[in-house]
Amino acid sequence: MVTSILLVLAANVGAAGADRFPPPLAAADPAGLADRFRLNATPLKWRELLAPGARVVFVGDSPTRRQGKLYLAAMAGDLAAAGVTHLALELPASRQPDLDAFCSGRDEGRVREALWQAQGLEAGDGSLRLLRAACTAGLRLMALDPREDDSPRCPAMAARLAGVLEGQPGTRVLAVLSRPLVAERAQPAALRKLGFSTRSYAFLTPDPDDRKYYQALDAAGLRASALLLPCPGSIGAQGCLAVPSVLDER
């Protein structure tokens, strides 16, 4: 049964081309960051920005915040039109039967319980709305985390993804995970070792670690638009998603 992992991809479509990205942002003064953003910001237009070869697109978000999930929920139709077939969330694989029943209107309470246990009330509500939007767009749902203990997460998740992708060339997955898991040396690298192409993106958030980057967006006059930006090296993804509703989350 084909399971499509949440595919979210934004590629730099300027002169650099779809397979090249600006180098990661280093720590710099706000003026220098603002100049980098002016030069490298690309509008987020999902249907245009999906990389043709990526089987899985990872999107990193904060598990305790909701606006990133709500933004992706609003984009679910565009993602499906761009070829995404599955949405994967960081839920235990033991919850897969509950997700299978969810789109048909059964067992929503069990899915809500799982999300609230994993993410808290507000963030869990955001993920619930993302799942509903994915069902409406015709995406299949996947509980990506097969662990029942403290074994390493990335190899286990990659093996689960590989099992779904093998022999199913039409499957494209958008996987929404916590930000450390979408760093290039984490989950994407583990899956590429198994022979599958990936893209990796992460939301900038209002958390203190990101503050200087969204202050630089203000300085560059870019805060009002949804943009793809080069990522700080500390995040380690191929591009950062700067969305006003996410940056302004309280």
Residue pairs with C-beta under 8 A, 6 or more apart in sequence:
1 140
2 85
2 86
2 140
2 164
2 168
2 170
2 171
3 86
3 88
3 140
3 141
3 142
3 164
3 171
3 173
4 84
4 85
4 86
4 87
4 88
4 139
4 140
4 142
4 164
4 171
4 172
4 173
4 174
5 56
5 57
5 86
5 87
5 88
5 142
5 144
5 161
5 164
5 171
5 172
5 173
5 174
5 175
6 57
6 59
6 72
6 79
6 84
6 86
6 87
6 88
6 89
6 134
6 139
6 173
6 174
6 175
6 176
7 50
7 54
7 56
7 57
7 79
7 82
7 83
7 84
7 85
7 86
7 172
7 173
7 174
7 175
8 46
8 57
8 58
8 59
8 72
8 75
8 79
8 84
8 174
8 176
8 201
9 49
9 50
9 51
9 54
9 57
9 199
9 201
10 42
10 44
10 46
10 49
10 201
10 228
10 239
10 241
11 18
11 19
11 21
11 49
11 50
11 51
11 199
11 228
11 239
12 18
12 20
12 21
12 22
12 40
12 42
12 228
12 239
13 42
13 48
13 49
14 42
16 22
18 51
18 52
19 51
21 230
21 238
21 239
22 36
22 39
22 40
22 230
23 230
24 230
24 231
24 232
24 233
24 235
24 236
25 33
25 36
25 213
25 229
25 230
25 231
25 232
25 233
26 232
26 233
28 36
30 212
30 215
30 216
30 219
31 219
33 212
33 213
33 216
33 219
34 216
34 217
34 219
34 220
35 220
36 216
36 230
37 216
37 217
37 220
37 222
37 227
37 229
38 220
38 222
40 229
40 230
41 220
41 222
41 225
41 227
41 228
41 229
41 242
42 49
42 227
42 228
42 229
43 225
43 226
43 227
43 228
44 226
44 227
44 228
44 241
44 243
46 75
46 78
46 79
46 82
47 78
47 81
47 82
49 228
50 57
50 82
50 83
50 84
51 57
51 199
53 197
54 172
54 197
54 198
54 199
55 165
55 171
55 172
55 173
55 196
55 197
55 198
56 161
56 165
56 172
56 173
56 174
56 175
56 188
56 191
56 196
56 197
56 198
56 199
57 84
57 172
57 173
57 174
57 175
57 198
57 199
57 200
57 201
58 175
58 177
58 181
58 182
58 187
58 188
58 198
58 199
58 200
58 201
58 237
59 68
59 72
59 174
59 175
59 176
59 177
59 182
59 201
59 202
59 203
59 241
60 177
60 178
60 179
60 180
60 181
60 182
60 183
60 200
60 201
60 202
60 203
60 235
60 237
61 68
61 69
61 176
61 177
61 178
61 179
61 202
61 203
61 205
62 68
62 123
62 178
62 179
62 203
62 205
62 207
63 90
63 118
63 119
63 123
63 178
64 119
64 120
64 123
65 122
65 123
65 126
65 205
65 246
65 249
66 122
66 123
66 125
66 126
66 127
66 249
67 126
67 243
67 245
67 246
67 248
67 249
68 126
68 176
68 203
68 205
68 243
68 246
69 123
69 126
69 127
69 129
69 130
69 176
70 126
70 129
70 130
70 245
71 226
71 243
71 245
71 246
72 79
72 130
72 133
72 174
72 176
73 126
73 129
73 130
73 132
73 133
73 134
74 133
76 87
76 130
76 133
76 134
76 136
76 137
76 139
77 133
77 136
77 137
79 137
79 139
79 174
80 137
80 138
80 139
83 172
84 139
84 172
84 173
84 174
85 139
85 140
85 170
85 171
85 172
85 173
86 139
86 140
86 141
86 142
86 164
86 171
86 172
86 173
86 174
87 130
87 131
87 134
87 139
87 140
87 141
87 142
87 173
87 174
87 176
88 141
88 142
88 143
88 144
88 161
88 173
88 174
88 175
88 176
89 127
89 130
89 131
89 141
89 142
89 143
89 144
89 175
89 176
89 177
90 118
90 144
90 145
90 176
90 177
90 178
90 181
91 99
91 114
91 115
91 118
91 143
91 144
91 145
92 114
92 143
92 145
92 146
92 147
92 148
93 143
93 144
93 145
93 146
93 160
94 143
94 148
95 110
95 111
95 114
95 143
96 142
96 143
97 107
98 107
98 110
98 111
98 114
99 111
99 131
99 141
99 142
99 143
100 141
101 107
102 108
102 111
102 131
102 135
102 141
103 135
103 141
108 128
111 128
111 131
112 124
112 128
115 123
115 124
115 125
115 127
115 128
116 124
117 124
118 124
119 126
119 127
127 176
130 176
131 141
134 141
135 141
139 174
142 164
142 173
144 157
144 160
144 161
144 175
144 177
145 153
145 156
145 157
146 156
146 157
146 159
146 160
147 153
147 156
153 181
153 187
154 181
154 186
154 187
154 189
154 190
155 190
157 177
157 181
157 187
157 190
158 187
158 190
158 191
158 193
158 194
159 194
161 173
161 175
161 191
161 196
162 191
162 194
162 195
162 196
164 171
164 173
165 171
165 173
165 196
175 182
175 187
177 187
179 202
179 203
179 235
179 237
180 186
181 187
182 188
182 200
182 201
182 202
182 237
183 200
183 235
183 236
183 237
184 200
184 236
184 237
184 238
185 236
186 236
187 200
188 198
188 199
188 200
191 198
192 198
199 238
200 237
200 238
201 228
201 237
201 238
201 239
201 240
201 241
202 231
202 235
202 237
202 239
202 240
202 241
203 240
203 241
203 242
203 243
203 246
204 210
204 213
204 214
204 229
204 240
204 241
204 242
204 246
204 247
205 246
205 247
205 249
206 214
206 246
206 247
206 248
206 249
206 250
209 234
210 232
213 229
213 232
213 240
213 242
214 223
214 242
214 247
217 223
217 227
217 242
217 247
222 242
223 244
223 247
224 244
225 244
226 241
226 242
226 243
226 244
227 241
227 242
227 243
228 239
228 240
228 241
228 242
229 239
229 240
229 241
229 242
230 239
230 240
231 237
231 238
231 239
231 240
232 240
